[in-house]
Amino acid sequence: MKKIVVVTILSAILLWCIGIHSNATDAALGSFSSLNGPIKYDKEGLSGYSEIAKETALKLQLNEKDMIMSPAGTTGDINTSYGAKINLRQNSEIQLGYYNLRVKQGGAWINYKPTKKDGTMIFKVDTPVGTIGVKGTEFAVCMSGENTVAIQVREGVVGFEGKNGAGEIDITAGSILLFDEKKNVREIIKVEEGVDIFEKLASLDVGVTVEQIIEALGKKTENKDKKVVPSGETGNGTTENPWKQLKKK
């Protein structure tokens, strides 16, 4: 009799624990608050992409590891349960996570302000060329091809560490980092308040140099090595100018 009681109690505890785990797993990471067109959606990155109409996508409960691809013309806003706001640009591919975001191609404006103000980097953005550690800020990130990332910070500070061993560097408010992993080019430039990197670079063709990008921003550089930025392969079958595609609303 005692054995039956013990087994029953243990079973009840096990079911209770499973229930807690299930609730935590089922809790939505976030959802779209706005969207102007269809998206491609891969639940947890396991089933492959399928096209989702705007009306259906707006009802989606987004979860960890979900992958989203925004085709040409589609932009949208994602509100997360942990406070990050993600303004997804067109021709982009991202993967969602708790306190992290993976940008495979294209880009987004991200606004994240943690409740704790101790400077801890608890939110990260991973790109093919490096990782961005966020202390609380508003910033933009754009992957151009496989080797180049551009990061603009409007508020706060982010830390970027290249995967090629280039070392960590802080990007402060009012600055833009241009990093080309393949050519080993790293430039930080200061810009005025209100400057939008997507708007400034919208008129450039693919295959431009870092110097040309800086000139488009109305700046000068002391870098004498004329390194060429990769051609802007978007990762979704097009070779259009990624800066132009990702022009912010």
Secondary structure, 3 states (H helix, E strand, C coil): CHHHHHHHHHHHHHHHHHHHHHHHHHCCCEEEEEECCCEEEEHHHCCCCEEECHHHHCCCCECCCCEEEECCCCCEEEEECCCCEEEECCCEEEEEECCEEEEEEEEEEEEECCCCCCCCCCEEEEECCEEEEECCEEEEEEEECCCEEEEEEEECEEEEEECCCCCEEEEECCEEEEEECCCCEEEEEECCCCCCHHHHCCCCCCCCEHHHHHHHCCCCCCCCCCCECCCCCCCCCCCCCHHHHCCCC
